[in-house]
Amino acid sequence: MDSIGYHEDLPILLTQMSVASLRAEWRKADAAYRSGSPSMSDEEFDQLEAQLRSVAPYAPELQVPGGGTALLSLNNETFEDWRYRLPAGIAFVVEPKVDGCAVALRYVNGRLAAAWTRSGRSAMPAIDLVDSVPRAIKASGVVQVNGELYDVGVEKSQQNAAKSLNKKPNGDGLAFMAYTLVDAKGDELASLQTMSKWGFLVPDALVCTRDSEVIALHQRWETGDLFYSLPTDGIVVKVLSHDLQRELGVTDRYPCWALAMKK
């Protein structure tokens, strides 16, 4: 990235120009991603967004419709480095990393009220066409469900899902898989069970109590022996306990309690 970041000694005009440049670069990269032809890697986009967020946290591009919580990316460092910072003797959940587009859903008193992408753009036109998204759930108050919009075909799942988020979406072949119930109590398994009862598709989840089990599952995925019925680009490892998740917290880019393991 060649964009100029903020520095307190820069003239005000230069700072404003830098923010405008960052916003333009972010919009260009986001548009390329949504068209199904990304112009940069996920890591590069995360760095660009973090830079924009640091100098212009209230930029319109970063705002989420309906007052919901922004969707974060996933940490993708080595399992060993990530595990080193976590307490000993904890349990994990391993889930498929579905190759699609992250979408958050907001329900108010049980009715679907808003949907948005990681960039904060409304996803309601596309979500309205997806049968696997419940329009109503048995829950009061405000509930946020995060998940992945993907093509049920293995080929070009992310590209097809991204194209559906354009101004003229086509819901053919698309599905939504819910993977996070925001601010839920209990643990990951309880959340998946709750979302399943509400009518969502949820991923298979495998509980691991030893690090070697996580590594073995990743090796199985690499050989095509795990989660092969879904379009995946890795596995996701999460800390099982929600209390520990909250204790570990999040950065401005990803939750500290989850990890993406790819090839």
N, C-alpha and C positions, 0 to 999 in steps of 0.2 A: 504494500500500500504506500503510495506516494503523497497522500493527502496530508496537509499540514495540521497538526494537532494544536490544541490550546496551550498557550504559555502566558503567564501573568505579565510578562514584559512586552508582549506583542501589542502593537497599536490596536485600538478598538476596531477600526475599519478592517484591518487584516484578520482579526479574530472573527468578525462577522462573515468575511469572505470565506474563511476556512470552514465555518459551520455550514454555509450555503453549499460549499463544495462537497463536504461530507454527506449532507442530506441528498444532494444530487447523485453522488456515487452510490449511496445506500439504495435509493429508489431504482437506479439502473440495475443494480445487482439483484434486487428483489423482483423486478419485472422479469429479468432473465430466468430466475428460479421458477417463478410462477408459469412461465411459458413452457417449461420443461427442458430448457437449455441453459443450465447454470453457467455463469461466467466465472465463477470462482468456487473453491471448495467450501464445505460447511465451516471449517476452521477459519478460513479467511473472512467469510461473511460474519462470523461471530466476533472476530477481532475488529472488523469495521463497525459493527453495531455497538460494541463496547466503547469504541473511541467516540462515536456519535453520542452515546448515552452519557459519557463523562463530560462532554462540553455543552450538550444541549439536551438534558434529560426530559424536557417538556416539548421536544420537537414533535410535530403532528405525526410523523412517521412512527413514533415509538408509543403512541397512545393506543389504548385498548378500548373498543366500544363497550358500552354498557357497564363500565366500572369494574370489569373483571380483572383477574390476575394474568399478567403476561406469561406467555409460553417461553420456557427456557430451552436451551440446547442441552446436550448430554456431554459430560466429560468423557474423553476418549484416550486418557493416558493409559499406561500399562496397569494391569490388574495389581501387580506387586506394589507399585508406587501408590496407587489409590488405597489398597488394603492396609498399607503401613500406617496411615493416618487414622484408621478406625480402631475402636476398642476390640480387645480379644474376646473370643467366645460368643460372637454374635451370629445370628442367622440371616441368610440372604434369600431373595427370590430371584430366579432367572426366568426371563420372558423373551419372546421373539422381538427383535427390533424390526418392525414392519417398515418396508421401504415405501413411504408415502409422504404425505404432507401433514404436519401437526396442526390440529384444530382444537380449539376450546369451545365448549358449549356451556351456556349459562341458562339455568332454569330458575324461574321465580314462581314460588308457590305451585310447583309441579309443572309449569308450562314453559316450553322452550321459548326463550326471550332474545337470545343473541348467540352468534357464533363468530369466531375470529381466528385468523391465522397467527403464526409467530410474529409476523410484521405488524399485527394490529388491524389488518384489513378485514372488513366484514366478510364472512364466509357463508352467510345465510342463503344467497341465491343457489349455491351449489348444495348446501346441506338440505335444502328443501326438496331436492331431487333424490336423496339417498334414503332408501327404505329402512336401512338398519339403524337410523337415528330416531329414537322415540320422540314423539311430539309432546308427550306428557309422561311424567313419572310420579310415583307415589312418594312425594317429599314436600315438606313445607319450607318456607323461607327461601333463601338464595343458595343454589347448589351449582358448583362448577365441575364439569367433567372434561378431562383432557384425553385426547385420543389421536388416532391416525386415520386420515382419509386415504384410501388406497384402492388400486384396481385389483379385482379378484384374480386377474390373469397375472402370471409371474413376470412376463415381459413388460418392460417400461412402466412399471407400476407408479413410480414417483412422477414421471413425466405426464402420464395420463391424469393422475390426481391433480397435479399442478395446473394443467390446462383447464380442468373443470372449475378452477377458482377464478377464471377470467370472467369478463363481463357477461358472456353468453355461455354459461356452463352447460354441460351435458352429463347427466348422472348415470349414463349407461355403464354398467359393469363396476360401479363404485360401491364401496362398503366403508363403514366406519367402525373401528375397533377402539373401545374405551380402555385406557390403561391407568388413569389416575383419577381418584376422587379427592379433590382439593380440600385440605383442612379436615380430613376424616379422622376419626378416632380408631383405636384398635391397631390393625396391621394391614399389610397389602392384601393378604388373602381375604380378609373380611371385606375390604373395599371392592375387590373383584366380585365377591359373592353378591354384595349389595347391588352393584351396577348390573350384574347378570339378571337379578330379580326384576330390575327396572326395565329389562328388555334389550340391553346393550349386548353386542358381541364383545367378549373379553378374551384376552390371550390365555393360553395354557401357562401355568406358573409352577415352577419346580423349586421346592424349598431345599436349600443347602445349608448344612451346619459346619462344613469343613471347606477350607479354601480349595483343596484338591478336587472337590466335587464340582466347584464352579469351573475350574480349568478343564476338567474332563468334559463338561457339557459344552464348553466353547469348542473343544476339539471335535466333538460329535457334530456340532453345527458346521464346522469347517469342512467336514467330509460329507455333508449332506444328509446326515442321519438324525437331525433334530430340526423340528419346525419346518420340514420340507414342503408342507402343504400351503405355506404362505410365502408371499414375496418378501424376503428379508435381506438385510444387508449387515446382519450381526445379531448379537444377543444383548439384552439389557440386564444388568445386575443391580438389584436394589436392596437396601437394608430393609429387613422385614418389618421391624417395629416403627410405627408412626411417631411414637414419643422420641425415639432415638433420631429419626429423620429430622424432627423439629430441633433437636439439640444440635445436630450437625449443621443445619442451616443451608443457605444457598449463597452463591456468589452472584455477580451481576450477569453471569453467562450461563451457569448450570447449577443444579442441586448437588451438594457435596455428598449426598447419600445414594447417588446412582451413577452408573458407569456403562458406557457403550463399548462392547468388545467386538471389533470387526476383524477382518482378515489381516 
